[in-house]
Amino acid sequence: MSVLAPRARALIDPDALRGNLSALAARSGTPLILPVKANAYGHGLSLIATLAAAHPDVWGLAVATPREAQAAAALNTGRPVLLLTPPTPAEVPVLADLGVRLPVASLAEAAALPAHARAHLKVDTGMNRLGARPDEAVAVGRELARRGLLEGAYTHFASADEPDLTFAHEQLRRFQAVLDALPPTPRPLLAHAANGGAVLSLGRLPGMALARPGLAAYGFAPAHLRAHAPLTPVMTVQATVTHLHTVPAGETVSYGGLWRAARDTPVATVGIGYADGYPRNATGRAEVLVAGQRRPVLGRICMDQLMIDVTGLTVQPGDPVTLWTQRDLTVTDVAAWGGTVEYEVLTGVGDRVERTVGETP
């Protein structure tokens, strides 16, 4: 074991992940495609993919880029890997050889597929980001079916996590109309539409074979949907105290002198900063957990470090400080302090933060 220890760790709770997957599969009534794009929403691709592949409710893994698809396929988890965004023509044969399921949204893309490819028809039902419009999608799907390449079809909800589900129902109607117009396939078509918001808000969707909950699988949901499934955050982030000192009364801490000590104040420097994904915009609002107590972050958050008030605590260099955990202080709190959303904080967790299976404090 190296003596060069990481300054910060992301502790991944396998039981929380398993529980979330089971709850979401029960809510959707289908197996799941787990999105592991963006380094598994910051949780670590290899670690999460391996844990998820062992879960009986997981059909496969979904990624956003060809290189992510290559990395996921190389893990040899035994679960299919679905690419969600279009590859270039040069990438198609490479990905097909790896067994990656490919998104197809045009007749030209369909024609470029090798005979051993497996395709998922991408239908744009109103997100207006990727995919074929419904009338075009039917023609593409029929061509894929004619060639024996059509394994699945999917769309993406734009607002299924909001209280007003009017547009979500319209998107579902459009998608089901496309599915109804497709010819039979040798195996049942793997239709999927529900992201996490749709799984929670809409539950079982008629005609769907799979669901694709992303952030919900990692333990987060909008407040108005949390009662629909028991979800637990999967990641806890801790960093170590690297230095202790006393700031004399009247002196300031960190760049710009934003915080000034009203009294002699014991301060701990902690080895994590915005380069590791902790939001700089949380300056002036952020708190951490140290020795079981909430303590404020003092002054501006730095690239590699932040400083905290440890008055009255017994703290030593090397002691852990919790930046967020499953309860009491969560990513939702950190995101609010930083003026952003959980997605951005989680996916921003940097490479210097070691991902490991660990017990939550």
Stockholm file with secondary structure:
# STOCKHOLM 1.0

chainA/1-361         MSVLAPRARALIDPDALRGNLSALAARSGTPLILPVKANAYGHGLSLIATLAAAHPDVWGLAVATPREAQAAAALNTGRPVLLLTPPTPAEVPVLADLGVRLPVASLAEAAALPAHARAHLKVDTGMNRLGARPDEAVAVGRELARRGLLEGAYTHFASADEPDLTFAHEQLRRFQAVLDALPPTPRPLLAHAANGGAVLSLGRLPGMALARPGLAAYGFAPAHLRAHAPLTPVMTVQATVTHLHTVPAGETVSYGGLWRAARDTPVATVGIGYADGYPRNATGRAEVLVAGQRRPVLGRICMDQLMIDVTGLTVQPGDPVTLWTQRDLTVTDVAAWGGTVEYEVLTGVGDRVERTVGETP
#=GR chainA/1-361 SS CCSCCCSEEEEECHHHHHHHHHHHHHHHTSCEEEECHHHHHTTCHHHHHHHHHTSTTEEEEEESSHHHHHHHHHTCCSSCEEECSCCCTTHHHHHHHTTCBEEECSHHHHHTSCTTCCEEEEBCSSCCSSSBCHHHHHHHHHHHHHTTCEEEEECCCSSTTSSCCHHHHHHHHHHHHHHHHSCCCSSCCEEECCCHHHHHHHCSCTTCSBBCCCGGGGTCCCGGGGGGSCCCCCEEEEEEEEEEEEECTTCEESGGGCEECSSCEEEEEESCCGGGTCCGGGTTTCEEEETTEEEEEESCCCSSCEEEECTTCCCCTTCEEEEECSSSSCHHHHHHHTTSCHHHHHHTCCTTEEEEECCCC
#=GC SS_cons         CCSCCCSEEEEECHHHHHHHHHHHHHHHTSCEEEECHHHHHTTCHHHHHHHHHTSTTEEEEEESSHHHHHHHHHTCCSSCEEECSCCCTTHHHHHHHTTCBEEECSHHHHHTSCTTCCEEEEBCSSCCSSSBCHHHHHHHHHHHHHTTCEEEEECCCSSTTSSCCHHHHHHHHHHHHHHHHSCCCSSCCEEECCCHHHHHHHCSCTTCSBBCCCGGGGTCCCGGGGGGSCCCCCEEEEEEEEEEEEECTTCEESGGGCEECSSCEEEEEESCCGGGTCCGGGTTTCEEEETTEEEEEESCCCSSCEEEECTTCCCCTTCEEEEECSSSSCHHHHHHHTTSCHHHHHHTCCTTEEEEECCCC
//
